[in-house]
Amino acid sequence: MTKNIQLVDICRHFELGSADVKALDKINLEIDQGEFVALVGPSGSGKSTLLNLLGGLDRPTSGELNIQGLGLENATETELTAHRRHNVGFIFQSFNLLSTLTALENVALPLMLSGVPLKERHARAEDFLKHVGLEHRLDHRPTEMSGGEQQRAAIARALVNNPQLILADEPTGNLDSSTGDEVMQLLRNLNAESGVTLIVVTHDPEVAAYADRVVYLRDGGVEKIEETKNTSSKKTISDSQPELALKGGLSFRDLVRTAWDNLLRRPVRNILTAAGVLIGIVTLVAMVSFGIGVQEEITRNFEALGLENVFITPTFPEEDAFDPFGISEPVQPLTQKNVEVFRNLPEVESVTPVLNLPSNMEVSLSYADVVLPVRFSGGAGHSPMDQGLPIPPEMLVGVSLGEGDTQGLTLIEGVADQLLEDTDLAYEDLVNQPVILTIRLPRGETKEFTTQIIGVESGRASNTIGLGLAERSEIKAWWYGRPDTLQTDGYDMLIVRAVDQLSVPAVLETAESLNLNAQSLGAVLEIANRILAIMQALLGSVGGLALLVATLGVANTMMMAIYERTREIGVLKALGATSGEVRRMFTADAVLLGIIGGVVGVIFGTLLGRLVDWVGHLYLESEGVIGIGQMSVVPPWLAIGALVFAALIGVLGGLYPAARAARLDPVVALKHG
């Protein structure tokens, strides 16, 4: 019979403080292929240490350990892993079944590590469970099975990869005598039927009696070897050399499935950890989306206005000290003469003067028998934004104030609704109707100004109206008691629309020659984009800080998981998992945790942005600012980037814990807990 295992002067010493403990001391032993050998001895005799060496979980300090001519004493880590994966099956005293897996999944675990497809490995696992009499327990978890059933499942797991060597460490230690006899008889029959080499560690003479030979160990050496009377015929297997090439491996699909199952072990803790990632991603997505939305909205408005617009403002003295109660007079005001200069330029299409009225002005509008308190929108007199940009409004009836020297009054539909309340009239009936504006000075004096309605525009504001330049000029002259206010103070701004963008430099040169300040809309857009880019970076950094905290949460969760799953790591390595696969498994747990938080965070961040956007639109429309597009925009690159960032958080949070799990000594890990 071929010598399957040869041990020559095997020693295994451990350093315990300053002492040198000799767990094994010059062991010489030969074991035939298909032989059933029992290792017997008191505690501390070296039985388990010898078993660990045979299984490739440990290395000898000195000596030669050959399995069919292949030396394990000098084997690489990859070769030892291949030895455990393909040639060895372990049966543990405490069963070491994974509590989160069913019997079928536990038995299929070695096949998963070998890269066997799911359907095939479940079929093979089911066959072996039937072989050990557990066909009725396929879907039961270890906690739902008796000790004997768990040990039978462990035996099936040891056999499922068709190993050449079965190593059993006190297989009946946690069983009653009756169940122990059943397990040993099962092992004896499997040894006889399959021809697999079986080595059992035990301190029980009744268990040792099932073996072909009994090797007695004491103080790390072989005390004696006894032959038994077991002479039953055995099936022999070929003398093929054992495979030390690492085949198969954990597939990506199994990696993800395993990670998902692991996260379900501690749902509350993992949900709270994912919530940290979620909050960071929500903050990042919501804030950056607003930066993107505002930037796109500004760009859209500027393009709608036309980048050929130039803003002309008066020149003020630079040396004047700031006086909050005074009115700074311009060095070079914007007068009607300046307006004509620009209008006479061949490069100019239109010139729109902007005249602002005091914000504290008390105004009421009278139409028929209705009197409403109102306020003026913007400063250009043609439904502009507060910055004085001439954005064409959405007119429901009539015309807008438009460009140039405007005259008349436009109503927001909310104001029009109040004027028509309790009447059968429509918006069309208001067009060209006269109205009276009553202005009250702070000292109580009032004056009425008559104008007419020229149109009604869309908007939910209930007290906003647009007023033409002619009316504004008249009101401002009365307010300050200076009929020549336009000649002395001039306009607040001129919006000069060039024929095209190529004509903008000519307008700028003319403004410079008149000692006026000028800025093109394109330059304003460029400055705005720079400011918004800085804002996005600042807003994104807030989300980044939240994600940094989430990284620490992921790392803490994974460290806790390693502590809880230390024995499981030992089992996985004993079944043939490489250190790299253990590292990938724990990293996958952390990455999946991050991705889950990222996906939910992107969804919530998008919804939060839309909610704030909706509330913001309601407020802006109530203030008379209309025509604003969507302010929260989540482009695909932001969503994908947030998910990648969340996955990166998982990688960073799981990097150290996964590396620590991969470095665990399987022998130490199996003794944990």
Residue pairs with C-beta under 8 A, 6 or more apart in sequence:
1 32
1 33
1 34
1 35
1 236
2 32
2 33
2 68
2 239
3 30
3 31
3 32
3 33
4 31
4 32
4 33
4 34
4 35
4 67
4 68
4 164
4 165
4 197
5 29
5 30
5 31
5 54
5 65
5 66
5 67
5 165
5 197
6 29
6 30
6 31
6 64
6 65
6 66
7 27
7 28
7 29
7 30
7 63
7 64
7 65
7 66
8 28
8 63
8 64
8 65
8 66
9 26
9 27
9 28
9 62
9 63
9 64
10 24
10 26
10 27
10 28
10 29
10 50
10 53
10 60
10 62
10 63
10 64
10 65
11 22
11 24
11 25
11 26
11 27
11 60
11 61
11 62
11 63
12 22
12 23
12 24
12 46
12 49
12 53
12 58
12 60
12 61
12 220
13 20
13 21
13 22
13 23
13 61
14 20
14 21
14 23
15 21
22 219
22 220
23 46
23 49
23 220
24 46
24 49
24 50
24 53
24 60
24 220
24 221
25 219
25 220
25 221
26 63
26 221
27 46
27 50
27 63
27 220
27 221
27 222
28 222
29 215
29 222
31 37
31 197
31 199
32 197
33 68
33 164
33 195
33 197
33 236
33 237
33 239
34 191
34 195
34 196
34 197
34 234
34 235
34 236
34 237
35 197
35 198
35 212
35 213
36 188
36 191
36 197
36 198
36 200
36 210
36 211
36 212
36 213
36 230
37 197
37 198
37 199
37 200
37 211
37 212
37 213
37 214
37 215
38 199
38 200
38 201
38 202
38 207
38 208
38 210
38 211
38 213
38 214
38 215
39 47
39 50
39 51
39 199
39 200
39 201
39 202
39 215
39 217
40 47
40 202
40 203
40 205
40 208
40 214
40 215
40 216
40 217
41 47
41 203
41 216
41 217
41 218
41 223
42 203
42 218
43 203
44 219
45 217
45 218
45 219
45 220
46 217
46 219
46 220
46 221
47 201
47 217
48 169
48 201
49 58
50 201
50 217
51 167
51 169
51 199
51 201
52 58
52 667
53 59
53 60
53 65
53 72
54 65
54 67
54 88
54 165
54 167
54 199
55 83
55 84
55 88
55 90
55 165
55 167
55 574
56 72
56 75
56 80
56 81
56 83
56 84
56 88
57 84
57 573
57 574
57 666
57 667
57 670
58 667
59 72
59 73
59 80
60 73
63 73
64 71
64 73
65 71
65 72
65 73
66 72
67 83
67 87
67 165
67 242
68 239
68 241
68 242
69 241
70 241
70 242
70 244
72 79
72 80
72 83
75 83
75 244
77 578
77 579
78 246
78 578
79 244
79 246
81 246
81 573
81 576
81 577
81 578
81 579
82 243
82 244
82 245
82 246
82 247
82 576
83 242
83 244
84 90
84 573
84 574
84 575
84 576
85 110
85 113
85 114
85 161
85 246
85 247
85 248
85 575
85 576
85 577
86 114
86 161
86 163
86 242
86 243
86 247
86 576
87 163
87 164
87 165
87 242
87 243
87 244
88 163
88 164
88 165
88 166
88 167
89 110
89 157
89 158
89 159
89 160
89 161
89 163
89 165
89 166
89 167
89 196
90 96
90 158
90 167
90 168
90 169
90 574
90 575
91 151
91 154
91 155
91 158
91 166
91 167
91 168
91 169
91 171
91 187
92 154
92 169
92 571
92 670
93 169
93 170
93 171
93 173
93 174
94 174
95 142
95 147
95 150
95 151
95 153
95 154
95 174
96 154
96 567
96 570
96 571
96 574
96 670
97 103
97 106
97 142
97 150
97 153
97 154
97 157
98 105
98 106
98 109
98 142
98 568
98 571
99 141
99 142
99 143
100 141
100 261
100 262
100 264
100 265
101 109
101 141
101 261
102 138
102 139
102 140
102 141
103 129
103 134
103 137
103 138
103 139
103 140
103 141
103 142
103 145
103 149
103 153
104 122
104 125
104 126
104 129
104 138
104 139
105 125
106 142
106 153
106 157
107 125
107 128
107 129
107 153
107 156
107 157
107 160
108 116
108 121
108 122
108 124
108 125
108 160
109 157
109 572
109 575
110 157
110 160
110 161
110 575
110 576
111 120
111 121
111 124
111 125
111 160
111 161
112 121
112 250
112 254
113 248
113 249
113 250
113 572
113 575
113 576
113 577
113 581
114 161
114 247
114 248
114 249
114 576
115 247
115 248
115 249
115 250
115 251
116 124
116 248
118 253
118 254
124 160
125 156
125 160
126 135
126 138
128 156
128 157
128 159
128 160
129 135
129 137
129 138
129 153
129 156
131 156
131 159
132 152
132 153
132 155
132 156
132 186
133 152
134 149
134 152
134 153
134 156
137 144
137 145
137 149
137 153
142 150
142 153
145 153
146 179
147 174
147 175
147 176
147 179
148 175
148 179
148 182
148 183
151 171
151 172
151 174
151 175
151 179
151 183
152 183
152 186
155 171
155 183
155 186
155 187
155 190
157 575
158 166
158 168
159 166
159 190
159 194
159 196
161 576
163 196
164 196
164 197
164 237
164 242
165 196
165 197
165 199
166 187
166 190
166 191
166 196
166 197
166 198
166 199
167 199
167 201
168 187
168 198
168 199
168 200
168 201
169 201
170 201
170 202
170 203
171 183
171 184
171 187
171 200
171 202
171 207
172 179
172 180
172 183
172 184
172 202
172 204
172 207
173 202
175 183
177 206
180 204
180 206
180 207
181 206
184 207
184 210
185 210
187 198
187 200
187 210
188 210
188 230
190 196
190 198
191 198
191 234
192 232
192 233
192 234
192 235
193 235
194 235
194 237
195 234
195 235
195 236
195 237
196 237
198 211
200 207
200 208
200 210
200 211
202 208
208 214
209 228
210 230
211 228
211 230
212 227
212 228
212 230
213 225
213 226
213 227
213 228
214 225
214 226
214 228
215 222
215 225
216 222
216 223
216 224
216 225
216 226
217 223
246 578
249 578
249 581
250 258
250 577
250 581
250 584
250 585
255 584
255 585
255 588
256 588
256 592
258 585
258 588
259 585
259 588
259 589
259 591
259 592
260 592
262 561
262 585
262 589
263 270
263 589
263 592
263 593
263 596
266 561
269 557
269 560
270 557
270 593
272 553
273 550
273 553
273 554
273 556
273 557
273 593
273 597
274 593
274 594
274 596
274 597
274 600
275 597
276 546
276 549
276 550
276 553
276 554
276 597
277 547
277 550
277 553
277 554
277 593
277 594
277 596
277 597
277 598
277 601
277 646
277 649
277 650
278 597
278 598
278 600
278 601
278 604
279 546
279 550
279 601
280 543
280 544
280 546
280 547
280 548
280 549
280 550
280 597
280 601
280 649
281 543
281 547
281 597
281 598
281 600
281 601
281 602
281 605
281 642
281 645
281 646
282 543
282 601
282 604
282 605
282 608
283 542
283 543
283 546
283 605
284 540
284 542
284 543
284 544
284 546
284 547
284 601
284 605
284 642
284 645
285 543
285 601
285 602
285 605
285 606
285 609
285 634
285 638
285 639
285 642
286 605
286 608
286 609
286 612
286 632
287 539
287 540
287 542
287 543
288 536
288 539
288 540
288 543
288 638
289 605
289 606
289 609
289 632
289 633
289 634
289 638
290 539
290 609
290 612
290 613
290 631
290 632
291 532
291 535
291 536
291 539
291 540
292 536
292 633
292 634
292 635
292 638
293 609
293 613
293 629
293 630
293 631
293 632
293 633
294 532
294 535
294 631
295 528
295 529
295 532
295 533
295 536
296 629
296 633
297 628
297 629
297 630
297 631
298 525
298 528
298 529
298 532
299 525
299 529
300 629
301 385
301 389
301 391
301 627
302 521
302 522
302 524
302 525
302 528
304 391
304 392
305 389
305 390
305 391
305 521
306 497
306 521
307 501
307 504
307 520
307 521
307 522
307 525
308 349
308 497
308 498
308 499
308 500
308 501
308 503
308 504
308 521
309 390
309 495
309 496
309 497
309 498
309 520
309 521
310 495
310 496
310 497
310 498
310 504
310 507
310 508
310 511
310 518
310 519
310 520
310 521
311 388
311 493
311 494
311 495
311 496
311 518
311 519
311 520
311 521
311 524
312 334
312 338
312 342
312 493
312 494
312 495
312 496
312 511
312 516
312 517
312 518
313 334
313 492
313 493
313 494
313 516
313 517
313 518
313 519
314 330
314 331
314 332
314 333
314 334
314 490
314 491
314 492
314 516
314 517
315 330
315 331
315 332
315 515
315 516
315 517
316 328
316 329
316 330
316 331
317 328
317 331
320 328
329 488
329 489
330 489
330 490
331 515
332 514
332 515
332 516
333 488
333 489
333 490
333 491
334 353
334 490
334 491
334 492
334 493
334 494
334 516
335 486
335 487
335 490
335 491
336 486
336 487
338 490
338 494
338 514
338 516
339 351
339 353
339 491
339 494
341 510
341 514
342 348
342 351
342 494
342 496
342 507
342 510
343 350
343 351
345 506
345 507
345 510
346 499
347 498
347 499
347 503
347 506
347 507
348 496
348 497
348 498
348 499
348 503
348 507
349 497
349 498
349 499
350 403
350 404
350 496
350 497
351 404
351 494
351 495
351 496
351 497
352 380
352 382
352 390
352 403
352 404
352 406
352 494
352 495
352 496
352 497
353 405
353 469
353 491
353 493
353 494
354 379
354 380
354 381
354 384
354 388
354 491
354 492
354 493
354 494
354 495
355 379
355 380
355 381
355 469
355 472
355 473
355 476
355 491
355 492
356 379
356 388
356 492
357 376
357 379
357 467
357 472
357 475
357 476
357 479
358 479
360 442
361 375
361 376
361 439
361 475
361 479
362 373
362 439
362 440
363 373
363 374
363 375
363 376
363 437
363 438
363 439
363 440
364 371
364 372
364 373
364 374
364 437
364 438
364 440
365 371
365 372
365 373
365 374
365 415
365 435
365 436
365 437
365 438
365 465
366 435
366 436
366 437
366 438
367 419
367 430
367 433
367 435
367 436
368 419
370 418
370 419
370 421
372 415
372 418
372 419
372 463
373 463
374 415
374 437
374 463
374 464
374 465
375 463
375 464
375 465
375 624
376 464
376 465
376 466
376 467
376 472
377 383
377 384
377 412
377 461
377 464
377 465
377 466
377 624
378 384
378 385
378 386
378 388
378 466
378 624
379 386
379 388
379 492
379 493
380 388
380 389
380 390
380 493
380 495
381 401
381 406
381 466
381 467
381 468
381 469
381 471
381 472
382 390
382 400
382 401
382 402
382 403
382 406
382 410
382 466
382 468
383 391
383 392
383 393
383 400
383 401
383 410
383 457
383 466
383 626
384 390
384 391
385 391
385 625
386 625
388 492
388 493
388 495
389 495
390 403
390 495
391 627
392 400
393 400
393 410
393 457
393 458
393 459
393 466
393 626
393 627
394 457
394 458
394 626
394 627
395 455
395 456
395 457
395 458
396 413
396 427
396 455
396 456
396 457
396 458
397 427
397 428
397 430
397 431
397 455
397 456
398 410
398 431
398 453
398 454
398 455
398 456
399 454
399 455
400 410
400 455
400 457
400 466
401 408
401 410
401 454
401 466
401 467
401 468
403 495
403 497
405 469
405 470
406 468
406 469
406 470
407 451
407 468
407 469
407 470
407 471
408 451
408 452
408 453
408 454
408 455
408 468
408 471
409 435
409 437
409 451
409 452
409 453
409 454
409 465
409 466
409 467
409 468
409 471
410 453
410 454
410 455
410 456
410 457
410 465
410 466
411 419
411 430
411 453
411 455
411 456
411 457
411 465
411 466
412 456
412 457
412 458
412 459
412 460
412 461
412 462
412 464
412 465
412 624
412 626
413 427
413 456
413 457
413 458
413 459
413 460
414 459
414 460
414 461
414 462
414 463
414 464
415 461
415 462
415 463
415 464
415 465
416 427
416 430
416 456
418 462
419 430
420 426
420 427
420 429
420 430
427 456
430 453
430 456
431 453
431 454
431 455
431 456
432 452
432 453
432 454
433 452
433 453
434 450
434 451
434 452
435 450
435 451
435 452
435 453
436 448
436 449
436 450
437 448
437 449
437 450
437 451
437 467
437 471
437 475
438 446
438 447
438 448
438 449
439 446
439 447
439 448
439 449
439 475
439 478
439 479
440 446
441 479
447 478
449 471
449 474
449 475
451 467
451 468
451 471
457 466
457 626
458 626
459 621
459 624
459 626
460 618
460 621
460 622
461 621
461 622
461 623
461 624
461 626
462 622
464 623
464 624
467 475
473 485
473 486
476 485
477 483
477 484
477 485
477 486
482 488
482 489
496 507
498 504
498 506
498 507
501 522
504 520
504 522
507 518
507 520
508 518
508 520
511 517
511 518
512 518
547 645
547 646
547 649
550 594
550 597
550 649
550 653
551 649
551 652
551 653
552 653
553 653
554 590
554 593
554 594
554 649
554 650
554 652
554 653
554 654
555 652
555 653
555 654
555 656
555 657
557 590
557 593
557 653
558 586
558 589
558 590
558 653
558 654
558 657
558 658
559 657
559 660
561 586
561 589
561 657
562 569
562 586
562 657
562 660
562 661
565 661
566 664
566 669
566 672
566 673
567 669
567 670
567 672
567 673
569 582
569 661
569 664
569 666
569 669
570 664
570 666
570 667
570 668
570 669
570 670
570 671
570 672
571 670
572 581
572 582
572 585
573 579
573 582
573 664
573 666
573 669
574 666
574 670
577 585
579 662
579 663
580 662
582 658
582 661
582 662
582 664
583 658
583 659
583 661
583 662
584 658
585 658
585 661
586 654
586 657
586 658
586 661
586 662
587 650
587 651
587 654
587 655
587 658
589 654
590 650
590 651
590 653
590 654
590 657
590 658
591 647
591 650
591 651
591 654
592 650
593 650
593 653
593 654
594 646
594 647
594 648
594 649
594 650
594 651
594 653
595 643
595 646
595 647
595 650
597 646
597 649
598 642
598 643
598 645
598 646
598 647
598 649
599 643
599 646
601 642
601 646
602 634
602 639
602 642
602 643
605 634
605 642
606 632
606 634
606 639
609 632
609 634
610 632
612 632
613 630
613 631
613 632
616 631
617 628
617 631
620 626
620 628
